[in-house]
Every structure is written in C-alpha cells, then in structure tokens.
Amino acid sequence: MHIDSFTPQTWKNLYTVLKLAELGAHKRTARISTAYLAEKMGVSQQTASRNLIELERKGWIKRVITPKGCLIKLSEAGITQLEKLHSALRLIMEATYPPSLTLEGTVFTGLGEGAYYVSLPNYRRQFIEKLGFDPFPGTLNLKLTSEYDIRTRKELEAYPGIEIEGFRNKTRTYGSGKCYPAIINNAVKGAVVFAFRTHYDHTVIEIIAPVSLRNKLKLKDGQKVKVEILTLP
C-alpha cells in the first residue's frame, strides 16, 4: 500500500490506534480511561472520547465502558490497519529509491507527435492495460528549467517503471517506452512517459492522462506545473 492512500481521517484514526497499541490494547484487553488516553495523545478528553466512538463505529476496537474506565482491545480490523501502516513505512525505509519525486516545469506547445504516438492502437492498448486509463490523444509538455529538476529527471530514468513494449507494422518499427504514474498539480492522475521516438532532450517531460490536462487544469503556455511521480507500486 502506498502511503498516499491514507486519508487525513485515516491518519487521525491510526494515531489513536497506535496510542492504544502502546498501552497494550493490541495484545490484550486494556483498561484505559479517556482522560489518560487524552493525556497520552495530547488532546482534550472530549476529542479522545470522540476518537474512540469513531474507532468503535468502524469496528477497529472492541470497547466496554465501566465505572473505572473503558476496557478496550483492538479488533482484527484495527490490527490490520496497523499492519498496513507498518508495511507502508517499511516500504519507504527499505526501498533503494524514493517512493515519489516531484518535478516542476513550464507548459509549452509541442510538435504534435505525442498525439500521434498515444493514439496508436498498440500503444493505447498497453496504456489502458498497464496504467488503468484510456489516454487523451495528446501529451502535456513541460520544460524543466532548474538544475534540480533536470537532475531529478535524469535520476528518475534509472528507476524501474511500467514498460511499454515496442512493435512493428508493415511500414516501420515503433520503439519501446517507460511510464511512471503521476499526479499533476495535486489534482489529476496521469503518467509521465519516457522514450518512444522523441525530438525532446532530458529537459522535457511528457505527460498523458485520461483527460485533456490543458482543459481540465486551465493551463496555458508559460504556466508552471508540479508533477508528483510515483516510483513505488
């Protein structure tokens, strides 16, 4: 599981679950007052109480209220959430390359060859199968201008990506390529595409998406765009 799959509400819930686990509630039924839990979490007693109600509603804990405090134990669902967090953090810490990279570039109008290649049936079929979306017939072209972004783009090429196989028809051979899932301006999911046959150098990245990014994000030439590129599954 990628760390980005955790929502802000999930993080709040996980923080409470983590504190309950620190108090032993993942191994046994623990007696924990809301006042003590609030102190451990650094929140008000009312907030701690609301958090417990939410966890109980989600089925992450089993709770019995007594005059001396709550008897709480993490359920299998709650322990599963902790295991997901552990796996996501371990993936980040043990990976030989970072889980994501962020590049910033300036929008410019390309030569139009992106639309041609993306629309070829053999490429398009692979995009649908491997990326999970049918790409809009065209690419968003970004010019990288800072030394940091250009260096990061070169670094990215060395990381494993989603391979797009080349093919041959009656008239010519079409080269292979590589894609990386991406999030454009923190709003639209797409992919950065490397290779095929391109006239651009390492200062340019090309992006595909299921929609026209220019229209969806109201982009014009010269505008800056941030792209988060995901390198881990």
MIDOSE-1310 file (N, C-alpha, C; in nm, 2 decimals, decimal comma, always signed):
residues 233
mhid	+0,08/-0,12/+0,00/+0,00/+0,00/+0,00/+0,09/+0,12/+0,00; +0,06/+0,22/-0,09/+0,13/+0,34/-0,09/+0,08/+0,43/+0,02; +0,18/+0,51/+0,08/+0,14/+0,59/+0,19/+0,04/+0,70/+0,16; +0,03/+0,74/+0,03/-0,07/+0,84/-0,01/-0,21/+0,79/+0,00
sftp	-0,23/+0,66/+0,01/-0,36/+0,60/+0,01/-0,43/+0,63/+0,15; -0,35/+0,67/+0,25/-0,41/+0,70/+0,38/-0,47/+0,84/+0,37; -0,60/+0,86/+0,41/-0,66/+0,99/+0,41/-0,63/+1,06/+0,54; -0,66/+1,19/+0,55/-0,64/+1,26/+0,67/-0,71/+1,20/+0,79
qtwk	-0,84/+1,16/+0,76/-0,92/+1,10/+0,87/-0,86/+0,96/+0,91; -0,80/+0,89/+0,81/-0,74/+0,76/+0,85/-0,62/+0,79/+0,94; -0,54/+0,89/+0,91/-0,42/+0,92/+0,99/-0,47/+0,95/+1,13; -0,58/+1,03/+1,15/-0,63/+1,06/+1,28/-0,67/+0,93/+1,36
nlyt	-0,73/+0,84/+1,29/-0,77/+0,71/+1,35/-0,65/+0,63/+1,38; -0,56/+0,63/+1,29/-0,44/+0,54/+1,31/-0,36/+0,60/+1,43; -0,36/+0,73/+1,45/-0,28/+0,78/+1,57/-0,34/+0,73/+1,70; -0,48/+0,73/+1,70/-0,54/+0,68/+1,82/-0,52/+0,53/+1,84
vlkl	-0,52/+0,45/+1,73/-0,50/+0,31/+1,73/-0,35/+0,28/+1,78; -0,26/+0,36/+1,73/-0,12/+0,35/+1,77/-0,10/+0,37/+1,92; -0,17/+0,47/+1,98/-0,16/+0,50/+2,12/-0,22/+0,39/+2,20; -0,33/+0,34/+2,15/-0,39/+0,22/+2,22/-0,30/+0,10/+2,22
aelg	-0,23/+0,08/+2,11/-0,14/-0,03/+2,10/-0,02/-0,01/+2,20; +0,02/+0,12/+2,21/+0,13/+0,14/+2,30/+0,09/+0,11/+2,45; -0,04/+0,12/+2,47/-0,09/+0,09/+2,60/-0,13/-0,06/+2,62; -0,10/-0,14/+2,52/-0,11/-0,29/+2,52/-0,24/-0,34/+2,47
ahkr	-0,32/-0,25/+2,41/-0,46/-0,30/+2,36/-0,45/-0,38/+2,24; -0,34/-0,40/+2,17/-0,33/-0,49/+2,06/-0,30/-0,63/+2,10; -0,26/-0,65/+2,23/-0,23/-0,79/+2,28/-0,33/-0,84/+2,37; -0,40/-0,75/+2,44/-0,50/-0,79/+2,54/-0,60/-0,68/+2,56
tari	-0,70/-0,71/+2,64/-0,80/-0,61/+2,68/-0,73/-0,52/+2,78; -0,73/-0,39/+2,76/-0,66/-0,29/+2,85/-0,77/-0,20/+2,90; -0,75/-0,16/+3,03/-0,84/-0,07/+3,09/-0,78/+0,07/+3,08; -0,85/+0,16/+3,00/-0,79/+0,29/+2,97/-0,90/+0,39/+2,98
stay	-0,88/+0,49/+3,06/-0,97/+0,60/+3,08/-0,95/+0,70/+2,96; -1,06/+0,77/+2,93/-1,05/+0,87/+2,82/-0,96/+0,98/+2,87; -0,95/+1,01/+3,00/-0,86/+1,12/+3,05/-0,72/+1,08/+3,03; -0,69/+0,95/+3,05/-0,55/+0,91/+3,04/-0,51/+0,90/+2,89
laek	-0,60/+0,85/+2,81/-0,58/+0,84/+2,66/-0,55/+0,98/+2,61; -0,64/+1,08/+2,65/-0,62/+1,22/+2,61/-0,49/+1,27/+2,64; -0,44/+1,24/+2,76/-0,31/+1,29/+2,81/-0,20/+1,23/+2,72; -0,21/+1,10/+2,69/-0,11/+1,04/+2,60/-0,11/+1,09/+2,46
mgvs	-0,23/+1,13/+2,41/-0,24/+1,18/+2,28/-0,21/+1,33/+2,27; -0,22/+1,40/+2,38/-0,20/+1,55/+2,37/-0,32/+1,62/+2,32; -0,44/+1,56/+2,35/-0,57/+1,62/+2,30/-0,66/+1,64/+2,42; -0,78/+1,70/+2,40/-0,88/+1,71/+2,50/-0,94/+1,57/+2,53
qqta	-1,01/+1,56/+2,65/-1,08/+1,44/+2,68/-1,19/+1,42/+2,58; -1,26/+1,53/+2,54/-1,37/+1,52/+2,45/-1,33/+1,46/+2,32; -1,21/+1,51/+2,27/-1,15/+1,46/+2,14/-1,12/+1,31/+2,15; -1,06/+1,27/+2,26/-1,02/+1,13/+2,28/-1,15/+1,04/+2,28
srnl	-1,25/+1,09/+2,35/-1,38/+1,02/+2,35/-1,44/+1,01/+2,21; -1,44/+1,11/+2,14/-1,49/+1,11/+2,00/-1,41/+1,01/+1,91; -1,28/+1,01/+1,93/-1,20/+0,92/+1,86/-1,23/+0,77/+1,88; -1,26/+0,74/+2,01/-1,29/+0,61/+2,05/-1,43/+0,57/+1,99
iele	-1,52/+0,66/+1,99/-1,65/+0,63/+1,93/-1,64/+0,60/+1,78; -1,55/+0,68/+1,72/-1,53/+0,66/+1,57/-1,46/+0,52/+1,55; -1,37/+0,49/+1,63/-1,30/+0,36/+1,61/-1,39/+0,24/+1,63; -1,48/+0,26/+1,73/-1,58/+0,16/+1,76/-1,68/+0,14/+1,65
rkgw	-1,72/+0,26/+1,59/-1,81/+0,26/+1,48/-1,75/+0,19/+1,36; -1,62/+0,21/+1,34/-1,55/+0,15/+1,22/-1,52/+0,00/+1,25; -1,54/-0,04/+1,37/-1,51/-0,18/+1,40/-1,36/-0,21/+1,42; -1,28/-0,10/+1,45/-1,14/-0,12/+1,48/-1,11/-0,16/+1,62
ikrv	-1,20/-0,13/+1,71/-1,18/-0,17/+1,85/-1,30/-0,23/+1,91; -1,28/-0,31/+2,02/-1,40/-0,36/+2,10/-1,39/-0,29/+2,23; -1,50/-0,23/+2,28/-1,49/-0,15/+2,40/-1,61/-0,18/+2,49; -1,58/-0,19/+2,62/-1,68/-0,20/+2,72/-1,66/-0,09/+2,82
itpk	-1,76/+0,00/+2,85/-1,74/+0,11/+2,94/-1,78/+0,06/+3,08; -1,69/+0,09/+3,18/-1,71/+0,06/+3,32/-1,69/+0,18/+3,40; -1,73/+0,18/+3,53/-1,71/+0,30/+3,61/-1,56/+0,34/+3,63; -1,47/+0,24/+3,61/-1,33/+0,27/+3,63/-1,25/+0,30/+3,50
gcli	-1,32/+0,30/+3,39/-1,26/+0,33/+3,27/-1,31/+0,23/+3,16; -1,26/+0,25/+3,04/-1,30/+0,17/+2,93/-1,21/+0,04/+2,92; -1,27/-0,07/+2,89/-1,20/-0,19/+2,86/-1,19/-0,20/+2,71; -1,07/-0,19/+2,66/-1,05/-0,17/+2,51/-0,95/-0,28/+2,46
klse	-0,99/-0,33/+2,35/-0,90/-0,42/+2,27/-0,91/-0,40/+2,12; -0,80/-0,39/+2,06/-0,80/-0,37/+1,91/-0,86/-0,50/+1,85; -0,95/-0,48/+1,75/-1,01/-0,59/+1,68/-0,92/-0,63/+1,57; -0,95/-0,74/+1,50/-0,87/-0,78/+1,39/-0,86/-0,67/+1,28
agit	-0,97/-0,60/+1,26/-0,97/-0,49/+1,16/-0,87/-0,38/+1,21; -0,87/-0,35/+1,34/-0,78/-0,25/+1,39/-0,63/-0,29/+1,37; -0,60/-0,41/+1,40/-0,47/-0,46/+1,39/-0,42/-0,47/+1,24; -0,52/-0,50/+1,16/-0,49/-0,49/+1,01/-0,45/-0,35/+0,97
qlek	-0,51/-0,25/+1,02/-0,48/-0,11/+0,98/-0,33/-0,08/+1,03; -0,30/-0,13/+1,15/-0,16/-0,11/+1,20/-0,06/-0,18/+1,11; -0,10/-0,30/+1,06/-0,01/-0,38/+0,98/+0,01/-0,31/+0,84; -0,10/-0,25/+0,79/-0,09/-0,17/+0,66/+0,01/-0,05/+0,68
lhsa	+0,00/+0,02/+0,79/+0,09/+0,13/+0,82/+0,23/+0,08/+0,83; +0,25/-0,03/+0,90/+0,38/-0,08/+0,91/+0,44/-0,12/+0,78; +0,36/-0,18/+0,69/+0,41/-0,22/+0,56/+0,45/-0,10/+0,48; +0,36/+0,00/+0,48/+0,39/+0,12/+0,40/+0,52/+0,19/+0,45
lrli	+0,54/+0,20/+0,58/+0,66/+0,27/+0,63/+0,78/+0,18/+0,60; +0,77/+0,05/+0,61/+0,88/-0,03/+0,58/+0,92/-0,02/+0,44; +0,82/-0,01/+0,35/+0,85/+0,00/+0,21/+0,93/+0,13/+0,18; +0,89/+0,24/+0,25/+0,97/+0,36/+0,23/+1,11/+0,35/+0,28
meat	+1,12/+0,30/+0,40/+1,25/+0,30/+0,47/+1,35/+0,20/+0,40; +1,30/+0,09/+0,35/+1,39/-0,01/+0,29/+1,40/+0,00/+0,14; +1,33/+0,09/+0,08/+1,34/+0,10/-0,07/+1,48/+0,15/-0,11; +1,53/+0,11/-0,22/+1,65/+0,16/-0,27/+1,64/+0,29/-0,35
ypps	+1,51/+0,33/-0,37/+1,49/+0,46/-0,43/+1,36/+0,52/-0,37; +1,35/+0,65/-0,38/+1,23/+0,72/-0,30/+1,10/+0,68/-0,36; +0,99/+0,68/-0,28/+0,86/+0,64/-0,33/+0,80/+0,74/-0,43; +0,85/+0,86/-0,43/+0,80/+0,96/-0,52/+0,90/+1,07/-0,54
ltle	+0,89/+1,14/-0,66/+0,97/+1,25/-0,69/+0,88/+1,36/-0,74; +0,92/+1,49/-0,72/+0,83/+1,60/-0,76/+0,92/+1,68/-0,86; +0,86/+1,71/-0,97/+0,92/+1,80/-1,07/+0,83/+1,92/-1,10; +0,90/+2,03/-1,14/+0,82/+2,14/-1,18/+0,87/+2,19/-1,32
gtvf	+0,78/+2,21/-1,41/+0,81/+2,26/-1,54/+0,72/+2,36/-1,59; +0,75/+2,42/-1,71/+0,67/+2,52/-1,77/+0,60/+2,46/-1,89; +0,47/+2,49/-1,91/+0,40/+2,43/-2,02/+0,44/+2,50/-2,15; +0,46/+2,41/-2,25/+0,48/+2,47/-2,38/+0,41/+2,38/-2,49
tglg	+0,39/+2,44/-2,60/+0,33/+2,37/-2,71/+0,43/+2,28/-2,79; +0,40/+2,15/-2,80/+0,50/+2,06/-2,86/+0,47/+2,06/-3,01; +0,53/+1,95/-3,07/+0,53/+1,94/-3,21/+0,41/+1,86/-3,26; +0,33/+1,81/-3,17/+0,21/+1,73/-3,20/+0,23/+1,58/-3,22
egay	+0,36/+1,54/-3,21/+0,38/+1,40/-3,23/+0,33/+1,31/-3,11; +0,31/+1,37/-2,99/+0,26/+1,30/-2,88/+0,12/+1,24/-2,91; +0,04/+1,32/-2,97/-0,10/+1,28/-3,00/-0,09/+1,16/-3,10; +0,00/+1,16/-3,19/+0,01/+1,05/-3,29/+0,05/+0,92/-3,22
yvsl	+0,15/+0,93/-3,14/+0,20/+0,80/-3,07/+0,10/+0,75/-2,97; +0,04/+0,84/-2,89/-0,06/+0,79/-2,79/-0,18/+0,73/-2,85; -0,21/+0,77/-2,97/-0,33/+0,72/-3,04/-0,31/+0,59/-3,11; -0,18/+0,55/-3,13/-0,15/+0,42/-3,20/-0,21/+0,31/-3,12
pnyr	-0,29/+0,22/-3,19/-0,36/+0,11/-3,11/-0,28/+0,03/-3,02; -0,16/-0,01/-3,07/-0,07/-0,10/-2,99/-0,02/-0,03/-2,86; +0,01/+0,10/-2,87/+0,05/+0,17/-2,75/-0,07/+0,20/-2,66; -0,18/+0,24/-2,72/-0,30/+0,27/-2,65/-0,35/+0,16/-2,57
rqfi	-0,35/+0,04/-2,63/-0,40/-0,08/-2,56/-0,31/-0,11/-2,43; -0,18/-0,09/-2,44/-0,09/-0,11/-2,33/-0,11/+0,00/-2,22; -0,14/+0,12/-2,26/-0,17/+0,22/-2,16/-0,29/+0,18/-2,08; -0,40/+0,14/-2,15/-0,52/+0,10/-2,08/-0,50/-0,02/-1,99
eklg	-0,42/-0,12/-2,03/-0,40/-0,24/-1,95/-0,31/-0,21/-1,83; -0,20/-0,13/-1,86/-0,10/-0,12/-1,76/-0,11/+0,01/-1,67; -0,18/+0,11/-1,72/-0,19/+0,23/-1,64/-0,34/+0,24/-1,59; -0,43/+0,17/-1,65/-0,57/+0,17/-1,60/-0,65/+0,29/-1,65
fdpf	-0,61/+0,35/-1,75/-0,69/+0,46/-1,81/-0,66/+0,47/-1,96; -0,76/+0,51/-2,03/-0,75/+0,54/-2,18/-0,71/+0,68/-2,20; -0,58/+0,70/-2,25/-0,53/+0,83/-2,25/-0,59/+0,93/-2,36; -0,61/+1,05/-2,32/-0,65/+1,16/-2,41/-0,54/+1,16/-2,52
pgtl	-0,58/+1,17/-2,65/-0,48/+1,17/-2,76/-0,40/+1,30/-2,77; -0,30/+1,30/-2,68/-0,20/+1,41/-2,68/-0,12/+1,41/-2,55; -0,02/+1,48/-2,54/+0,06/+1,49/-2,42/+0,07/+1,64/-2,38; +0,09/+1,65/-2,25/+0,12/+1,78/-2,19/+0,27/+1,79/-2,18
nlkl	+0,33/+1,89/-2,24/+0,48/+1,90/-2,25/+0,52/+2,01/-2,14; +0,62/+1,97/-2,06/+0,67/+2,06/-1,96/+0,82/+2,08/-1,98; +0,87/+2,20/-1,98/+1,01/+2,23/-2,00/+1,07/+2,25/-1,86; +1,17/+2,17/-1,82/+1,23/+2,18/-1,69/+1,34/+2,29/-1,70
tsey	+1,34/+2,38/-1,61/+1,44/+2,49/-1,62/+1,54/+2,49/-1,51; +1,51/+2,44/-1,39/+1,60/+2,45/-1,28/+1,70/+2,33/-1,28; +1,82/+2,35/-1,23/+1,92/+2,24/-1,23/+1,87/+2,12/-1,15; +1,79/+2,15/-1,04/+1,74/+2,05/-0,95/+1,64/+1,96/-1,03
dirt	+1,55/+2,02/-1,11/+1,45/+1,94/-1,18/+1,51/+1,86/-1,29; +1,61/+1,92/-1,36/+1,68/+1,84/-1,47/+1,76/+1,72/-1,41; +1,82/+1,75/-1,30/+1,90/+1,64/-1,23/+1,80/+1,53/-1,18; +1,69/+1,57/-1,13/+1,59/+1,47/-1,08/+1,53/+1,39/-1,19
rkel	+1,51/+1,45/-1,30/+1,45/+1,38/-1,42/+1,55/+1,28/-1,47; +1,68/+1,31/-1,47/+1,78/+1,21/-1,51/+1,79/+1,10/-1,41; +1,77/+1,13/-1,28/+1,77/+1,02/-1,18/+1,65/+0,93/-1,20; +1,54/+0,99/-1,23/+1,42/+0,91/-1,25/+1,43/+0,80/-1,36
eayp	+1,51/+0,83/-1,46/+1,52/+0,74/-1,57/+1,59/+0,61/-1,53; +1,66/+0,61/-1,42/+1,73/+0,49/-1,37/+1,64/+0,40/-1,28; +1,52/+0,45/-1,25/+1,43/+0,38/-1,16/+1,34/+0,28/-1,25; +1,30/+0,17/-1,19/+1,21/+0,08/-1,26/+1,08/+0,15/-1,29
giei	+1,02/+0,13/-1,41/+0,90/+0,19/-1,44/+0,81/+0,09/-1,50; +0,69/+0,13/-1,56/+0,60/+0,04/-1,63/+0,64/+0,04/-1,77; +0,68/-0,08/-1,82/+0,74/-0,09/-1,95/+0,62/-0,10/-2,06; +0,65/-0,02/-2,16/+0,56/-0,02/-2,28/+0,63/-0,08/-2,39
egfr	+0,59/-0,19/-2,45/+0,66/-0,26/-2,55/+0,65/-0,20/-2,68; +0,76/-0,20/-2,76/+0,76/-0,16/-2,90/+0,69/-0,26/-2,99; +0,67/-0,22/-3,12/+0,61/-0,31/-3,21/+0,65/-0,28/-3,35; +0,61/-0,36/-3,45/+0,65/-0,34/-3,59/+0,52/-0,35/-3,67
nktr	+0,50/-0,27/-3,77/+0,39/-0,29/-3,86/+0,45/-0,30/-4,00; +0,37/-0,29/-4,11/+0,42/-0,31/-4,24/+0,52/-0,20/-4,29; +0,52/-0,09/-4,23/+0,60/+0,02/-4,28/+0,72/+0,06/-4,19; +0,71/+0,04/-4,06/+0,81/+0,08/-3,97/+0,81/+0,01/-3,84
tygs	+0,92/+0,04/-3,76/+0,93/-0,01/-3,62/+0,90/+0,10/-3,52; +0,82/+0,07/-3,42/+0,79/+0,17/-3,31/+0,86/+0,12/-3,19; +0,94/+0,21/-3,13/+1,02/+0,18/-3,01/+0,95/+0,16/-2,88; +1,02/+0,10/-2,79/+0,96/+0,08/-2,65/+0,96/+0,21/-2,57
gkcy	+0,90/+0,20/-2,46/+0,90/+0,32/-2,37/+0,88/+0,28/-2,23; +0,87/+0,38/-2,14/+0,85/+0,35/-2,00/+0,77/+0,46/-1,94; +0,68/+0,42/-1,85/+0,59/+0,52/-1,78/+0,60/+0,51/-1,63; +0,56/+0,62/-1,57/+0,56/+0,63/-1,43/+0,42/+0,70/-1,39
paii	+0,34/+0,64/-1,31/+0,22/+0,70/-1,26/+0,25/+0,84/-1,20; +0,16/+0,93/-1,22/+0,19/+1,07/-1,17/+0,06/+1,14/-1,13; +0,08/+1,24/-1,05/-0,03/+1,33/-1,01/+0,00/+1,47/-1,05; -0,08/+1,53/-1,13/-0,05/+1,66/-1,19/-0,12/+1,77/-1,11
nnav	-0,04/+1,87/-1,06/-0,09/+1,98/-0,98/-0,18/+1,93/-0,87; -0,14/+1,81/-0,81/-0,21/+1,76/-0,70/-0,36/+1,74/-0,72; -0,40/+1,72/-0,85/-0,54/+1,72/-0,89/-0,58/+1,61/-0,98; -0,50/+1,58/-1,08/-0,53/+1,48/-1,19/-0,43/+1,37/-1,19
kgav	-0,48/+1,25/-1,20/-0,39/+1,13/-1,21/-0,36/+1,11/-1,36; -0,23/+1,08/-1,39/-0,19/+1,05/-1,52/-0,06/+0,97/-1,52; +0,03/+1,00/-1,61/+0,16/+0,93/-1,62/+0,26/+1,01/-1,70; +0,38/+1,00/-1,65/+0,49/+1,06/-1,73/+0,54/+0,95/-1,82
vfaf	+0,56/+0,99/-1,95/+0,60/+0,89/-2,05/+0,75/+0,92/-2,10; +0,83/+0,82/-2,10/+0,97/+0,84/-2,15/+0,98/+0,76/-2,27; +1,06/+0,81/-2,36/+1,11/+0,74/-2,48/+1,01/+0,74/-2,59; +0,98/+0,62/-2,65/+0,93/+0,61/-2,79/+1,03/+0,69/-2,88
rthy	+0,99/+0,75/-2,98/+1,08/+0,84/-3,06/+1,04/+0,98/-3,03; +1,13/+1,06/-2,98/+1,10/+1,20/-2,95/+1,22/+1,29/-2,98; +1,18/+1,41/-3,02/+1,28/+1,51/-3,05/+1,33/+1,59/-2,93; +1,27/+1,56/-2,81/+1,30/+1,63/-2,69/+1,42/+1,57/-2,62
dhtv	+1,49/+1,66/-2,54/+1,60/+1,61/-2,46/+1,56/+1,59/-2,32; +1,66/+1,58/-2,23/+1,63/+1,55/-2,09/+1,58/+1,67/-2,01; +1,56/+1,78/-2,08/+1,50/+1,90/-2,01/+1,35/+1,90/-2,03; +1,29/+1,80/-2,09/+1,15/+1,80/-2,12/+1,08/+1,67/-2,06
ieii	+0,97/+1,68/-2,01/+0,89/+1,56/-1,97/+0,75/+1,57/-2,04; +0,70/+1,45/-2,08/+0,57/+1,45/-2,15/+0,48/+1,37/-2,06; +0,35/+1,42/-2,05/+0,26/+1,36/-1,96/+0,13/+1,32/-2,03; +0,08/+1,21/-2,00/-0,05/+1,16/-2,05/-0,15/+1,15/-1,94
apvs	-0,28/+1,16/-1,97/-0,39/+1,15/-1,87/-0,51/+1,11/-1,94; -0,62/+1,07/-1,87/-0,74/+1,03/-1,93/-0,82/+1,15/-1,98; -0,78/+1,27/-1,95/-0,84/+1,39/-1,99/-0,74/+1,49/-2,05; -0,79/+1,59/-2,12/-0,70/+1,70/-2,17/-0,66/+1,78/-2,05
lrnk	-0,53/+1,77/-2,01/-0,48/+1,84/-1,90/-0,49/+1,99/-1,92; -0,46/+2,04/-2,04/-0,48/+2,18/-2,06/-0,62/+2,23/-2,03; -0,72/+2,16/-2,07/-0,85/+2,20/-2,05/-0,89/+2,18/-1,90; -0,86/+2,06/-1,85/-0,90/+2,03/-1,71/-0,84/+2,12/-1,61
lklk	-0,71/+2,15/-1,63/-0,64/+2,24/-1,53/-0,63/+2,39/-1,58; -0,70/+2,41/-1,69/-0,70/+2,55/-1,75/-0,55/+2,60/-1,76; -0,47/+2,53/-1,83/-0,33/+2,56/-1,85/-0,30/+2,63/-1,98; -0,21/+2,72/-1,98/-0,16/+2,79/-2,10/-0,01/+2,79/-2,10
dgqk	+0,04/+2,81/-2,22/+0,19/+2,81/-2,23/+0,25/+2,91/-2,14; +0,36/+2,87/-2,07/+0,43/+2,96/-1,98/+0,39/+2,94/-1,84; +0,28/+2,86/-1,81/+0,24/+2,84/-1,67/+0,33/+2,73/-1,61; +0,35/+2,74/-1,48/+0,42/+2,64/-1,41/+0,33/+2,52/-1,36
vkve	+0,38/+2,40/-1,37/+0,30/+2,28/-1,33/+0,39/+2,19/-1,24; +0,33/+2,15/-1,13/+0,40/+2,05/-1,05/+0,35/+1,91/-1,08; +0,45/+1,82/-1,08/+0,41/+1,68/-1,11/+0,48/+1,59/-1,01; +0,39/+1,51/-0,93/+0,44/+1,41/-0,84/+0,45/+1,28/-0,91
iltl	+0,57/+1,22/-0,92/+0,59/+1,10/-1,00/+0,60/+0,99/-0,90; +0,52/+0,88/-0,91/+0,52/+0,77/-0,81/+0,61/+0,66/-0,87; +0,71/+0,62/-0,79/+0,81/+0,52/-0,83/+0,79/+0,39/-0,76; +0,69/+0,38/-0,67/+0,67/+0,25/-0,60/+0,52/+0,21/-0,63
p	+0,50/+0,08/-0,64/+0,36/+0,03/-0,66/+0,27/+0,07/-0,55
